[in-house]
Amino acid sequence: MNTNQTKENQPEMASLLLGAGFALASLIILPAVAQRIGMGSSLTIALRGALMRAANRF
């Protein structure tokens, strides 16, 4: 693989990993934590929406 191609793919890979991290957090981690601490469902849904919007920015 060419060094220039590797450097060009690094921002794409970082964005992909960041988006996947936000998706994982909003779909799995956030509901588990919310249930554990007794957070209301409407607040959980609002936080999930905020995380998904943040994931779409990257």
C-alpha positions in Angstrom: 0.0 0.0 0.0 1.2 3.4 -0.9 2.1 5.8 1.9 0.0 8.6 0.4 -3.0 6.3 0.3 -2.5 5.4 3.9 -2.4 9.0 5.0 -5.5 9.8 3.0 -7.5 6.9 4.6 -6.6 7.9 8.2 -9.3 10.6 8.6 -11.9 8.3 7.0 -11.0 5.5 9.4 -11.0 7.9 12.4 -14.5 9.1 11.4 -15.7 5.6 11.0 -14.4 4.5 14.4 -15.9 7.6 16.1 -19.3 7.1 14.4 -19.2 3.4 15.4 -18.4 4.4 19.0 -21.3 6.8 19.2 -23.6 4.2 17.7 -22.4 1.6 20.2 -22.9 4.1 23.1 -26.4 5.1 22.0 -27.7 1.6 21.3 -26.1 -0.5 24.0 -24.3 1.4 26.7 -26.7 4.3 27.2 -29.8 2.2 27.8 -27.9 -0.1 30.1 -26.6 2.7 32.2 -30.0 4.5 32.1 -31.7 1.4 33.4 -29.1 0.9 36.1 -29.5 4.4 37.5 -33.3 4.6 36.9 -33.3 7.3 34.3 -36.6 8.0 32.6 -37.3 6.7 29.2 -37.9 10.1 27.6 -34.5 11.3 28.9 -32.8 8.2 27.6 -34.4 8.7 24.1 -33.3 12.3 24.1 -29.7 11.4 24.9 -29.8 8.6 22.3 -30.9 11.1 19.7 -28.2 13.5 20.7 -25.5 10.8 20.4 -26.8 9.8 17.0 -26.8 13.4 15.7 -23.2 13.7 17.0 -22.3 10.5 15.2 -23.7 11.9 11.9 -21.5 15.0 12.2 -18.4 13.0 11.8 
